[in-house]
Amino acid sequence: MRKRWSHATNTALLLASTGMGVGAYAGAFSTHLGALSFISVLIAVLCYGGAWWVARSPTVFNMPNQAAYDALPEESQRKVVACTLPFFYWSTTIWLGFLIVGFSFETTAALVVAAVLANIAEGALAIRFLFLKAPRKVREFQEAGQDRSG
């Protein structure tokens, strides 16, 4: 999951949901969908803003083993946070996709199915990036620090 690809996907989804469209999706979703445009932009701003904030201030990031994370130097904390940024970018993709699917079909069932699938995907992302990858990085930096001092 490359960062570049997630940014391109999010740009396409955002343009499609605001009615501007991209490529084959140009004009597929009209702007008369009401709140979709506003909510899509809001979600993108919140997710990318969260990624920017966490990357800029790694000390505000909460970890399962907070004491070990806080003991790391700031440079190592930035590297740990960098491995979690795809969570924010792919969350944007998931929720923009959910909004497009949810507003594209007029049935409640489609909205419920899209919401369930989006939440399952979001949970899988959280487990992968926040609960597995980030703590593993903290342990690696912690062990590397102990090896140098010992």
Residue pairs with C-beta under 8 A, 6 or more apart in sequence:
1 86
1 90
3 85
3 86
3 89
6 86
6 89
6 90
6 92
6 93
7 89
9 93
10 44
10 89
10 92
10 93
10 96
11 22
12 22
12 23
12 25
13 40
13 93
13 96
13 97
13 100
14 40
14 41
14 44
14 96
15 21
15 22
16 22
16 25
16 28
16 29
16 100
17 29
17 33
17 36
17 37
17 40
17 96
17 99
17 100
17 103
18 31
18 36
18 37
18 40
18 41
19 27
19 29
19 30
19 31
19 33
19 37
20 26
21 27
21 28
21 29
29 36
29 100
29 103
29 104
31 37
33 103
36 99
36 100
36 103
39 99
40 96
40 99
43 92
43 95
43 96
43 99
44 92
44 96
47 88
47 89
47 91
47 92
47 95
48 88
48 89
48 92
50 88
51 85
51 88
51 89
53 60
54 60
54 61
54 81
54 84
54 85
54 88
55 78
55 81
55 82
55 85
58 74
58 77
58 78
58 80
58 81
59 70
59 74
59 77
61 69
61 77
61 80
61 81
61 84
63 69
63 80
63 134
63 135
63 138
64 131
64 135
65 135
65 138
68 138
68 139
68 142
69 77
69 80
69 138
71 142
72 80
72 138
72 141
72 142
72 145
76 141
76 145
79 137
79 141
80 134
80 137
80 138
80 141
81 134
83 129
83 133
83 134
83 137
84 129
84 130
84 133
84 134
86 129
87 125
87 126
87 128
87 129
87 130
90 125
91 122
91 125
94 118
94 121
94 122
94 125
95 118
95 122
97 118
98 114
98 115
98 117
98 118
101 110
101 114
102 110
102 111
102 114
102 115
104 110
105 111
